[in-house]
């Protein structure tokens, strides 16, 4: 997958910092999330938080795969939360 749903290049494993390179294979399911905008995109929560790629809605945190997903989510959070 070269592009995300937001027409912004999706992060590749090569773009993940060295200290986090193996997170997808080593982390427990609690350390991973699925982007609510681009279903099927796995997100490392700590990496997304460090990049500001998350939103809190009604006490629940949602993590995003790319910078373009935040504005889409902001426009209609209920549509993505219910999906």
PDB file of N, CA, C and O in Angstrom:
ATOM      1  N   UNK A   1       0.855  -1.168   0.000  1.00  0.00           N
ATOM      2  CA  UNK A   1       0.000   0.000   0.000  1.00  0.00           C
ATOM      3  C   UNK A   1       0.898   1.226   0.000  1.00  0.00           C
ATOM      4  O   UNK A   1       1.661   1.433   0.943  1.00  0.00           O
ATOM      5  N   UNK A   2       0.817   2.041  -1.045  1.00  0.00           N
ATOM      6  CA  UNK A   2       1.678   3.203  -1.160  1.00  0.00           C
ATOM      7  C   UNK A   2       1.036   4.474  -0.643  1.00  0.00           C
ATOM      8  O   UNK A   2       1.722   5.337  -0.096  1.00  0.00           O
ATOM      9  N   UNK A   3      -0.254   4.596  -0.807  1.00  0.00           N
ATOM     10  CA  UNK A   3      -0.943   5.804  -0.367  1.00  0.00           C
ATOM     11  C   UNK A   3      -1.991   5.451   0.665  1.00  0.00           C
ATOM     12  O   UNK A   3      -2.578   4.369   0.637  1.00  0.00           O
ATOM     13  N   UNK A   4      -2.213   6.367   1.560  1.00  0.00           N
ATOM     14  CA  UNK A   4      -3.263   6.182   2.550  1.00  0.00           C
ATOM     15  C   UNK A   4      -4.570   6.693   1.973  1.00  0.00           C
ATOM     16  O   UNK A   4      -4.622   7.159   0.835  1.00  0.00           O
ATOM     17  N   UNK A   5      -5.601   6.601   2.754  1.00  0.00           N
ATOM     18  CA  UNK A   5      -6.906   7.098   2.321  1.00  0.00           C
ATOM     19  C   UNK A   5      -6.878   8.608   2.140  1.00  0.00           C
ATOM     20  O   UNK A   5      -7.788   9.177   1.537  1.00  0.00           O
ATOM     21  N   UNK A   6      -5.870   9.244   2.645  1.00  0.00           N
ATOM     22  CA  UNK A   6      -5.803  10.698   2.662  1.00  0.00           C
ATOM     23  C   UNK A   6      -4.891  11.255   1.582  1.00  0.00           C
ATOM     24  O   UNK A   6      -4.599  12.451   1.579  1.00  0.00           O
ATOM     25  N   UNK A   7      -4.435  10.407   0.665  1.00  0.00           N
ATOM     26  CA  UNK A   7      -3.505  10.797  -0.394  1.00  0.00           C
ATOM     27  C   UNK A   7      -2.198  11.334   0.163  1.00  0.00           C
ATOM     28  O   UNK A   7      -1.511  12.126  -0.483  1.00  0.00           O
ATOM     29  N   UNK A   8      -1.868  10.900   1.348  1.00  0.00           N
ATOM     30  CA  UNK A   8      -0.586  11.197   1.966  1.00  0.00           C
ATOM     31  C   UNK A   8       0.132   9.867   2.034  1.00  0.00           C
ATOM     32  O   UNK A   8      -0.470   8.875   2.444  1.00  0.00           O
ATOM     33  N   UNK A   9       1.397   9.808   1.649  1.00  0.00           N
ATOM     34  CA  UNK A   9       2.075   8.513   1.690  1.00  0.00           C
ATOM     35  C   UNK A   9       1.922   7.851   3.052  1.00  0.00           C
ATOM     36  O   UNK A   9       2.187   8.455   4.091  1.00  0.00           O
ATOM     37  N   UNK A  10       1.494   6.615   3.019  1.00  0.00           N
ATOM     38  CA  UNK A  10       1.345   5.857   4.257  1.00  0.00           C
ATOM     39  C   UNK A  10       2.722   5.533   4.801  1.00  0.00           C
ATOM     40  O   UNK A  10       3.652   5.300   4.029  1.00  0.00           O
ATOM     41  N   UNK A  11       2.869   5.514   6.125  1.00  0.00           N
ATOM     42  CA  UNK A  11       4.168   5.185   6.694  1.00  0.00           C
ATOM     43  C   UNK A  11       4.555   3.766   6.322  1.00  0.00           C
ATOM     44  O   UNK A  11       3.732   2.852   6.359  1.00  0.00           O
ATOM     45  N   UNK A  12       5.802   3.597   5.968  1.00  0.00           N
ATOM     46  CA  UNK A  12       6.301   2.256   5.671  1.00  0.00           C
ATOM     47  C   UNK A  12       7.074   1.763   6.876  1.00  0.00           C
ATOM     48  O   UNK A  12       7.399   2.539   7.775  1.00  0.00           O
ATOM     49  N   UNK A  13       7.367   0.480   6.894  1.00  0.00           N
ATOM     50  CA  UNK A  13       8.159  -0.046   8.004  1.00  0.00           C
ATOM     51  C   UNK A  13       9.523   0.628   8.041  1.00  0.00           C
ATOM     52  O   UNK A  13      10.116   0.758   9.112  1.00  0.00           O
ATOM     53  N   UNK A  14      10.032   1.057   6.890  1.00  0.00           N
ATOM     54  CA  UNK A  14      11.318   1.741   6.847  1.00  0.00           C
ATOM     55  C   UNK A  14      11.239   3.101   7.526  1.00  0.00           C
ATOM     56  O   UNK A  14      12.252   3.608   8.008  1.00  0.00           O
ATOM     57  N   UNK A  15      10.054   3.697   7.571  1.00  0.00           N
ATOM     58  CA  UNK A  15       9.893   5.015   8.175  1.00  0.00           C
ATOM     59  C   UNK A  15       9.764   4.954   9.689  1.00  0.00           C
ATOM     60  O   UNK A  15       9.821   5.984  10.362  1.00  0.00           O
ATOM     61  N   UNK A  16       9.593   3.765  10.222  1.00  0.00           N
ATOM     62  CA  UNK A  16       9.466   3.609  11.664  1.00  0.00           C
ATOM     63  C   UNK A  16      10.850   3.748  12.286  1.00  0.00           C
ATOM     64  O   UNK A  16      11.796   3.125  11.803  1.00  0.00           O
ATOM     65  N   UNK A  17      10.998   4.547  13.343  1.00  0.00           N
ATOM     66  CA  UNK A  17      12.302   4.720  13.978  1.00  0.00           C
ATOM     67  C   UNK A  17      12.913   3.382  14.384  1.00  0.00           C
ATOM     68  O   UNK A  17      12.200   2.424  14.680  1.00  0.00           O
ATOM     69  N   UNK A  18      14.254   3.334  14.394  1.00  0.00           N
ATOM     70  CA  UNK A  18      14.961   2.094  14.722  1.00  0.00           C
ATOM     71  C   UNK A  18      14.476   1.462  16.016  1.00  0.00           C
ATOM     72  O   UNK A  18      14.294   0.247  16.081  1.00  0.00           O
ATOM     73  N   UNK A  19      14.261   2.279  17.055  1.00  0.00           N
ATOM     74  CA  UNK A  19      13.847   1.719  18.339  1.00  0.00           C
ATOM     75  C   UNK A  19      12.446   1.120  18.289  1.00  0.00           C
ATOM     76  O   UNK A  19      12.055   0.380  19.192  1.00  0.00           O
ATOM     77  N   UNK A  20      11.695   1.432  17.245  1.00  0.00           N
ATOM     78  CA  UNK A  20      10.335   0.918  17.124  1.00  0.00           C
ATOM     79  C   UNK A  20      10.169  -0.009  15.921  1.00  0.00           C
ATOM     80  O   UNK A  20       9.049  -0.399  15.593  1.00  0.00           O
ATOM     81  N   UNK A  21      11.260  -0.359  15.268  1.00  0.00           N
ATOM     82  CA  UNK A  21      11.191  -1.108  14.013  1.00  0.00           C
ATOM     83  C   UNK A  21      10.452  -2.429  14.128  1.00  0.00           C
ATOM     84  O   UNK A  21       9.787  -2.849  13.180  1.00  0.00           O
ATOM     85  N   UNK A  22      10.555  -3.087  15.265  1.00  0.00           N
ATOM     86  CA  UNK A  22       9.920  -4.393  15.409  1.00  0.00           C
ATOM     87  C   UNK A  22       8.664  -4.358  16.263  1.00  0.00           C
ATOM     88  O   UNK A  22       8.204  -5.404  16.720  1.00  0.00           O
ATOM     89  N   UNK A  23       8.108  -3.194  16.485  1.00  0.00           N
ATOM     90  CA  UNK A  23       6.948  -3.095  17.364  1.00  0.00           C
ATOM     91  C   UNK A  23       5.765  -3.907  16.866  1.00  0.00           C
ATOM     92  O   UNK A  23       5.057  -4.522  17.665  1.00  0.00           O
ATOM     93  N   UNK A  24       5.543  -3.919  15.571  1.00  0.00           N
ATOM     94  CA  UNK A  24       4.375  -4.628  15.064  1.00  0.00           C
ATOM     95  C   UNK A  24       4.455  -6.116  15.347  1.00  0.00           C
ATOM     96  O   UNK A  24       3.422  -6.768  15.500  1.00  0.00           O
ATOM     97  N   UNK A  25       5.657  -6.666  15.421  1.00  0.00           N
ATOM     98  CA  UNK A  25       5.783  -8.094  15.691  1.00  0.00           C
ATOM     99  C   UNK A  25       5.962  -8.381  17.173  1.00  0.00           C
ATOM    100  O   UNK A  25       5.692  -9.500  17.609  1.00  0.00           O
ATOM    101  N   UNK A  26       6.405  -7.413  17.960  1.00  0.00           N
ATOM    102  CA  UNK A  26       6.711  -7.652  19.365  1.00  0.00           C
ATOM    103  C   UNK A  26       5.627  -7.167  20.316  1.00  0.00           C
ATOM    104  O   UNK A  26       5.480  -7.721  21.405  1.00  0.00           O
ATOM    105  N   UNK A  27       4.882  -6.166  19.941  1.00  0.00           N
ATOM    106  CA  UNK A  27       3.909  -5.590  20.865  1.00  0.00           C
ATOM    107  C   UNK A  27       2.713  -6.507  21.066  1.00  0.00           C
ATOM    108  O   UNK A  27       2.375  -7.329  20.215  1.00  0.00           O
ATOM    109  N   UNK A  28       2.102  -6.338  22.194  1.00  0.00           N
ATOM    110  CA  UNK A  28       0.874  -7.066  22.473  1.00  0.00           C
ATOM    111  C   UNK A  28      -0.270  -6.348  21.771  1.00  0.00           C
ATOM    112  O   UNK A  28      -0.123  -5.186  21.394  1.00  0.00           O
ATOM    113  N   UNK A  29      -1.394  -7.009  21.590  1.00  0.00           N
ATOM    114  CA  UNK A  29      -2.528  -6.347  20.940  1.00  0.00           C
ATOM    115  C   UNK A  29      -2.930  -5.039  21.621  1.00  0.00           C
ATOM    116  O   UNK A  29      -3.473  -4.156  20.957  1.00  0.00           O
ATOM    117  N   UNK A  30      -2.685  -4.889  22.907  1.00  0.00           N
ATOM    118  CA  UNK A  30      -3.030  -3.663  23.613  1.00  0.00           C
ATOM    119  C   UNK A  30      -2.197  -2.473  23.193  1.00  0.00           C
ATOM    120  O   UNK A  30      -2.579  -1.331  23.449  1.00  0.00           O
ATOM    121  N   UNK A  31      -1.055  -2.717  22.548  1.00  0.00           N
ATOM    122  CA  UNK A  31      -0.184  -1.643  22.092  1.00  0.00           C
ATOM    123  C   UNK A  31      -0.507  -1.206  20.667  1.00  0.00           C
ATOM    124  O   UNK A  31       0.065  -0.241  20.159  1.00  0.00           O
ATOM    125  N   UNK A  32      -1.422  -1.920  20.031  1.00  0.00           N
ATOM    126  CA  UNK A  32      -1.774  -1.640  18.645  1.00  0.00           C
ATOM    127  C   UNK A  32      -3.234  -1.229  18.545  1.00  0.00           C
ATOM    128  O   UNK A  32      -4.053  -1.597  19.386  1.00  0.00           O
ATOM    129  N   UNK A  33      -3.546  -0.469  17.517  1.00  0.00           N
ATOM    130  CA  UNK A  33      -4.927  -0.061  17.258  1.00  0.00           C
ATOM    131  C   UNK A  33      -5.145  -0.067  15.753  1.00  0.00           C
ATOM    132  O   UNK A  33      -4.197  -0.138  14.971  1.00  0.00           O
ATOM    133  N   UNK A  34      -6.403   0.008  15.368  1.00  0.00           N
ATOM    134  CA  UNK A  34      -6.746   0.136  13.955  1.00  0.00           C
ATOM    135  C   UNK A  34      -7.219   1.563  13.718  1.00  0.00           C
ATOM    136  O   UNK A  34      -8.025   2.091  14.485  1.00  0.00           O
ATOM    137  N   UNK A  35      -6.723   2.178  12.671  1.00  0.00           N
ATOM    138  CA  UNK A  35      -7.162   3.529  12.323  1.00  0.00           C
ATOM    139  C   UNK A  35      -8.658   3.490  12.031  1.00  0.00           C
ATOM    140  O   UNK A  35      -9.098   2.685  11.211  1.00  0.00           O
ATOM    141  N   UNK A  36      -9.454   4.348  12.686  1.00  0.00           N
ATOM    142  CA  UNK A  36     -10.895   4.330  12.449  1.00  0.00           C
ATOM    143  C   UNK A  36     -11.287   4.888  11.079  1.00  0.00           C
ATOM    144  O   UNK A  36     -12.393   4.632  10.602  1.00  0.00           O
ATOM    145  N   UNK A  37     -10.401   5.639  10.451  1.00  0.00           N
ATOM    146  CA  UNK A  37     -10.696   6.231   9.147  1.00  0.00           C
ATOM    147  C   UNK A  37     -10.295   5.281   8.024  1.00  0.00           C
ATOM    148  O   UNK A  37     -11.058   5.064   7.082  1.00  0.00           O
ATOM    149  N   UNK A  38      -9.109   4.721   8.128  1.00  0.00           N
ATOM    150  CA  UNK A  38      -8.605   3.799   7.110  1.00  0.00           C
ATOM    151  C   UNK A  38      -8.582   2.400   7.702  1.00  0.00           C
ATOM    152  O   UNK A  38      -7.550   1.934   8.186  1.00  0.00           O
ATOM    153  N   UNK A  39      -9.719   1.742   7.660  1.00  0.00           N
ATOM    154  CA  UNK A  39      -9.858   0.406   8.242  1.00  0.00           C
ATOM    155  C   UNK A  39      -8.800  -0.524   7.671  1.00  0.00           C
ATOM    156  O   UNK A  39      -8.515  -0.509   6.474  1.00  0.00           O
ATOM    157  N   UNK A  40      -8.230  -1.326   8.543  1.00  0.00           N
ATOM    158  CA  UNK A  40      -7.197  -2.267   8.134  1.00  0.00           C
ATOM    159  C   UNK A  40      -5.792  -1.746   8.360  1.00  0.00           C
ATOM    160  O   UNK A  40      -4.832  -2.511   8.265  1.00  0.00           O
ATOM    161  N   UNK A  41      -5.645  -0.458   8.659  1.00  0.00           N
ATOM    162  CA  UNK A  41      -4.328   0.112   8.928  1.00  0.00           C
ATOM    163  C   UNK A  41      -4.010  -0.040  10.405  1.00  0.00           C
ATOM    164  O   UNK A  41      -4.697   0.519  11.260  1.00  0.00           O
ATOM    165  N   UNK A  42      -2.970  -0.797  10.695  1.00  0.00           N
ATOM    166  CA  UNK A  42      -2.543  -0.999  12.071  1.00  0.00           C
ATOM    167  C   UNK A  42      -1.708   0.193  12.511  1.00  0.00           C
ATOM    168  O   UNK A  42      -0.848   0.674  11.773  1.00  0.00           O
ATOM    169  N   UNK A  43      -1.973   0.655  13.709  1.00  0.00           N
ATOM    170  CA  UNK A  43      -1.296   1.821  14.265  1.00  0.00           C
ATOM    171  C   UNK A  43      -0.628   1.427  15.574  1.00  0.00           C
ATOM    172  O   UNK A  43      -1.256   0.795  16.423  1.00  0.00           O
ATOM    173  N   UNK A  44       0.639   1.794  15.747  1.00  0.00           N
ATOM    174  CA  UNK A  44       1.321   1.634  17.028  1.00  0.00           C
ATOM    175  C   UNK A  44       0.940   2.860  17.851  1.00  0.00           C
ATOM    176  O   UNK A  44       1.291   3.987  17.500  1.00  0.00           O
ATOM    177  N   UNK A  45       0.229   2.635  18.932  1.00  0.00           N
ATOM    178  CA  UNK A  45      -0.337   3.738  19.716  1.00  0.00           C
ATOM    179  C   UNK A  45       0.710   4.759  20.141  1.00  0.00           C
ATOM    180  O   UNK A  45       0.495   5.961  19.983  1.00  0.00           O
ATOM    181  N   UNK A  46       1.830   4.306  20.671  1.00  0.00           N
ATOM    182  CA  UNK A  46       2.842   5.246  21.171  1.00  0.00           C
ATOM    183  C   UNK A  46       3.430   6.086  20.046  1.00  0.00           C
ATOM    184  O   UNK A  46       3.728   7.264  20.248  1.00  0.00           O
ATOM    185  N   UNK A  47       3.599   5.505  18.874  1.00  0.00           N
ATOM    186  CA  UNK A  47       4.125   6.245  17.730  1.00  0.00           C
ATOM    187  C   UNK A  47       3.116   7.290  17.274  1.00  0.00           C
ATOM    188  O   UNK A  47       3.486   8.426  16.977  1.00  0.00           O
ATOM    189  N   UNK A  48       1.843   6.910  17.218  1.00  0.00           N
ATOM    190  CA  UNK A  48       0.796   7.853  16.821  1.00  0.00           C
ATOM    191  C   UNK A  48       0.684   8.992  17.832  1.00  0.00           C
ATOM    192  O   UNK A  48       0.535  10.152  17.448  1.00  0.00           O
ATOM    193  N   UNK A  49       0.754   8.665  19.113  1.00  0.00           N
ATOM    194  CA  UNK A  49       0.659   9.708  20.142  1.00  0.00           C
ATOM    195  C   UNK A  49       1.828  10.675  20.046  1.00  0.00           C
ATOM    196  O   UNK A  49       1.643  11.884  20.186  1.00  0.00           O
ATOM    197  N   UNK A  50       3.028  10.160  19.809  1.00  0.00           N
ATOM    198  CA  UNK A  50       4.203  11.023  19.695  1.00  0.00           C
ATOM    199  C   UNK A  50       4.076  11.979  18.513  1.00  0.00           C
ATOM    200  O   UNK A  50       4.625  13.080  18.539  1.00  0.00           O
ATOM    201  N   UNK A  51       3.355  11.559  17.479  1.00  0.00           N
ATOM    202  CA  UNK A  51       3.169  12.384  16.285  1.00  0.00           C
ATOM    203  C   UNK A  51       1.886  13.216  16.341  1.00  0.00           C
ATOM    204  O   UNK A  51       1.596  13.960  15.405  1.00  0.00           O
ATOM    205  N   UNK A  52       1.119  13.099  17.422  1.00  0.00           N
ATOM    206  CA  UNK A  52      -0.136  13.839  17.546  1.00  0.00           C
ATOM    207  C   UNK A  52      -1.255  13.279  16.687  1.00  0.00           C
ATOM    208  O   UNK A  52      -2.210  13.987  16.368  1.00  0.00           O
ATOM    209  N   UNK A  53      -1.143  12.013  16.312  1.00  0.00           N
ATOM    210  CA  UNK A  53      -2.135  11.390  15.432  1.00  0.00           C
ATOM    211  C   UNK A  53      -3.181  10.640  16.239  1.00  0.00           C
ATOM    212  O   UNK A  53      -3.291   9.418  16.145  1.00  0.00           O
ATOM    213  N   UNK A  54      -3.943  11.375  17.026  1.00  0.00           N
ATOM    214  CA  UNK A  54      -5.007  10.775  17.835  1.00  0.00           C
ATOM    215  C   UNK A  54      -6.030  11.840  18.199  1.00  0.00           C
ATOM    216  O   UNK A  54      -5.767  13.040  18.116  1.00  0.00           O
ATOM    217  N   UNK A  55      -7.200  11.371  18.602  1.00  0.00           N
ATOM    218  CA  UNK A  55      -8.248  12.247  19.123  1.00  0.00           C
ATOM    219  C   UNK A  55      -8.908  11.527  20.288  1.00  0.00           C
ATOM    220  O   UNK A  55      -8.974  10.298  20.307  1.00  0.00           O
ATOM    221  N   UNK A  56      -9.395  12.291  21.258  1.00  0.00           N
ATOM    222  CA  UNK A  56     -10.159  11.755  22.377  1.00  0.00           C
ATOM    223  C   UNK A  56     -11.606  12.204  22.219  1.00  0.00           C
ATOM    224  O   UNK A  56     -11.888  13.396  22.093  1.00  0.00           O
ATOM    225  N   UNK A  57     -12.515  11.239  22.229  1.00  0.00           N
ATOM    226  CA  UNK A  57     -13.943  11.531  22.099  1.00  0.00           C
ATOM    227  C   UNK A  57     -14.676  10.778  23.195  1.00  0.00           C
ATOM    228  O   UNK A  57     -14.589   9.552  23.275  1.00  0.00           O
ATOM    229  N   UNK A  58     -15.390  11.498  24.032  1.00  0.00           N
ATOM    230  CA  UNK A  58     -16.169  10.894  25.123  1.00  0.00           C
ATOM    231  C   UNK A  58     -15.334   9.933  25.962  1.00  0.00           C
ATOM    232  O   UNK A  58     -15.797   8.854  26.331  1.00  0.00           O
ATOM    233  N   UNK A  59     -14.109  10.332  26.258  1.00  0.00           N
ATOM    234  CA  UNK A  59     -13.242   9.530  27.112  1.00  0.00           C
ATOM    235  C   UNK A  59     -12.586   8.340  26.435  1.00  0.00           C
ATOM    236  O   UNK A  59     -11.946   7.529  27.103  1.00  0.00           O
ATOM    237  N   UNK A  60     -12.733   8.220  25.123  1.00  0.00           N
ATOM    238  CA  UNK A  60     -12.118   7.124  24.373  1.00  0.00           C
ATOM    239  C   UNK A  60     -11.107   7.717  23.402  1.00  0.00           C
ATOM    240  O   UNK A  60     -11.405   8.697  22.718  1.00  0.00           O
ATOM    241  N   UNK A  61      -9.912   7.130  23.336  1.00  0.00           N
ATOM    242  CA  UNK A  61      -8.871   7.613  22.432  1.00  0.00           C
ATOM    243  C   UNK A  61      -8.907   6.818  21.130  1.00  0.00           C
ATOM    244  O   UNK A  61      -9.058   5.596  21.136  1.00  0.00           O
ATOM    245  N   UNK A  62      -8.765   7.536  20.008  1.00  0.00           N
ATOM    246  CA  UNK A  62      -8.704   6.950  18.669  1.00  0.00           C
ATOM    247  C   UNK A  62      -7.387   7.376  18.036  1.00  0.00           C
ATOM    248  O   UNK A  62      -7.029   8.553  18.076  1.00  0.00           O
ATOM    249  N   UNK A  63      -6.667   6.428  17.453  1.00  0.00           N
ATOM    250  CA  UNK A  63      -5.358   6.666  16.861  1.00  0.00           C
ATOM    251  C   UNK A  63      -5.466   6.589  15.351  1.00  0.00           C
ATOM    252  O   UNK A  63      -6.267   5.817  14.823  1.00  0.00           O
ATOM    253  N   UNK A  64      -4.640   7.408  14.630  1.00  0.00           N
ATOM    254  CA  UNK A  64      -4.708   7.488  13.177  1.00  0.00           C
ATOM    255  C   UNK A  64      -3.409   7.035  12.530  1.00  0.00           C
ATOM    256  O   UNK A  64      -2.332   7.112  13.120  1.00  0.00           O
ATOM    257  N   UNK A  65      -3.548   6.555  11.283  1.00  0.00           N
ATOM    258  CA  UNK A  65      -2.395   6.057  10.539  1.00  0.00           C
ATOM    259  C   UNK A  65      -1.624   7.176   9.847  1.00  0.00           C
ATOM    260  O   UNK A  65      -0.446   7.004   9.533  1.00  0.00           O
ATOM    261  N   UNK A  66      -2.263   8.319   9.605  1.00  0.00           N
ATOM    262  CA  UNK A  66      -1.577   9.409   8.913  1.00  0.00           C
ATOM    263  C   UNK A  66      -2.202  10.750   9.314  1.00  0.00           C
ATOM    264  O   UNK A  66      -3.277  10.797   9.912  1.00  0.00           O
ATOM    265  N   UNK A  67      -1.514  11.819   8.975  1.00  0.00           N
ATOM    266  CA  UNK A  67      -1.968  13.161   9.350  1.00  0.00           C
ATOM    267  C   UNK A  67      -3.289  13.542   8.698  1.00  0.00           C
ATOM    268  O   UNK A  67      -4.025  14.359   9.253  1.00  0.00           O
ATOM    269  N   UNK A  68      -3.608  12.988   7.560  1.00  0.00           N
ATOM    270  CA  UNK A  68      -4.848  13.321   6.875  1.00  0.00           C
ATOM    271  C   UNK A  68      -6.087  12.718   7.500  1.00  0.00           C
ATOM    272  O   UNK A  68      -7.198  13.179   7.241  1.00  0.00           O
ATOM    273  N   UNK A  69      -5.915  11.685   8.326  1.00  0.00           N
ATOM    274  CA  UNK A  69      -7.085  11.027   8.921  1.00  0.00           C
ATOM    275  C   UNK A  69      -7.717  11.858  10.040  1.00  0.00           C
ATOM    276  O   UNK A  69      -8.928  11.782  10.248  1.00  0.00           O
ATOM    277  N   UNK A  70      -6.928  12.638  10.753  1.00  0.00           N
ATOM    278  CA  UNK A  70      -7.462  13.459  11.842  1.00  0.00           C
ATOM    279  C   UNK A  70      -8.557  14.407  11.387  1.00  0.00           C
ATOM    280  O   UNK A  70      -9.637  14.417  11.978  1.00  0.00           O
ATOM    281  N   UNK A  71      -8.309  15.215  10.340  1.00  0.00           N
ATOM    282  CA  UNK A  71      -9.352  16.128   9.872  1.00  0.00           C
ATOM    283  C   UNK A  71     -10.602  15.408   9.358  1.00  0.00           C
ATOM    284  O   UNK A  71     -11.716  15.896   9.544  1.00  0.00           O
ATOM    285  N   UNK A  72     -10.425  14.257   8.718  1.00  0.00           N
ATOM    286  CA  UNK A  72     -11.596  13.496   8.261  1.00  0.00           C
ATOM    287  C   UNK A  72     -12.413  13.033   9.462  1.00  0.00           C
ATOM    288  O   UNK A  72     -13.640  13.122   9.454  1.00  0.00           O
ATOM    289  N   UNK A  73     -11.736  12.540  10.488  1.00  0.00           N
ATOM    290  CA  UNK A  73     -12.396  12.095  11.711  1.00  0.00           C
ATOM    291  C   UNK A  73     -13.095  13.269  12.386  1.00  0.00           C
ATOM    292  O   UNK A  73     -14.237  13.148  12.830  1.00  0.00           O
ATOM    293  N   UNK A  74     -12.402  14.410  12.463  1.00  0.00           N
ATOM    294  CA  UNK A  74     -12.964  15.604  13.105  1.00  0.00           C
ATOM    295  C   UNK A  74     -14.259  16.059  12.436  1.00  0.00           C
ATOM    296  O   UNK A  74     -15.159  16.564  13.107  1.00  0.00           O
ATOM    297  N   UNK A  75     -14.358  15.884  11.125  1.00  0.00           N
ATOM    298  CA  UNK A  75     -15.536  16.335  10.388  1.00  0.00           C
ATOM    299  C   UNK A  75     -16.790  15.550  10.759  1.00  0.00           C
ATOM    300  O   UNK A  75     -17.896  16.089  10.704  1.00  0.00           O
ATOM    301  N   UNK A  76     -16.628  14.276  11.140  1.00  0.00           N
ATOM    302  CA  UNK A  76     -17.793  13.451  11.477  1.00  0.00           C
ATOM    303  C   UNK A  76     -17.359  12.261  12.334  1.00  0.00           C
ATOM    304  O   UNK A  76     -17.388  11.124  11.865  1.00  0.00           O
ATOM    305  N   UNK A  77     -16.959  12.509  13.580  1.00  0.00           N
ATOM    306  CA  UNK A  77     -16.468  11.416  14.423  1.00  0.00           C
ATOM    307  C   UNK A  77     -17.455  10.263  14.554  1.00  0.00           C
ATOM    308  O   UNK A  77     -17.050   9.100  14.558  1.00  0.00           O
ATOM    309  N   UNK A  78     -18.729  10.568  14.659  1.00  0.00           N
ATOM    310  CA  UNK A  78     -19.727   9.512  14.856  1.00  0.00           C
ATOM    311  C   UNK A  78     -19.735   8.512  13.707  1.00  0.00           C
ATOM    312  O   UNK A  78     -19.967   7.322  13.922  1.00  0.00           O
ATOM    313  N   UNK A  79     -19.488   8.978  12.504  1.00  0.00           N
ATOM    314  CA  UNK A  79     -19.481   8.079  11.346  1.00  0.00           C
ATOM    315  C   UNK A  79     -18.350   7.067  11.448  1.00  0.00           C
ATOM    316  O   UNK A  79     -18.510   5.914  11.049  1.00  0.00           O
ATOM    317  N   UNK A  80     -17.207   7.489  11.980  1.00  0.00           N
ATOM    318  CA  UNK A  80     -16.057   6.591  12.079  1.00  0.00           C
ATOM    319  C   UNK A  80     -16.110   5.736  13.336  1.00  0.00           C
ATOM    320  O   UNK A  80     -15.633   4.601  13.335  1.00  0.00           O
ATOM    321  N   UNK A  81     -16.682   6.264  14.398  1.00  0.00           N
ATOM    322  CA  UNK A  81     -16.793   5.497  15.642  1.00  0.00           C
ATOM    323  C   UNK A  81     -17.793   4.366  15.465  1.00  0.00           C
ATOM    324  O   UNK A  81     -17.568   3.258  15.953  1.00  0.00           O
ATOM    325  N   UNK A  82     -18.890   4.631  14.774  1.00  0.00           N
ATOM    326  CA  UNK A  82     -19.934   3.627  14.585  1.00  0.00           C
ATOM    327  C   UNK A  82     -19.541   2.562  13.571  1.00  0.00           C
ATOM    328  O   UNK A  82     -20.085   1.458  13.584  1.00  0.00           O
ATOM    329  N   UNK A  83     -18.604   2.886  12.699  1.00  0.00           N
ATOM    330  CA  UNK A  83     -18.237   1.959  11.610  1.00  0.00           C
ATOM    331  C   UNK A  83     -17.519   0.733  12.095  1.00  0.00           C
ATOM    332  O   UNK A  83     -17.154  -0.127  11.293  1.00  0.00           O
TER     333      UNK A  83
END
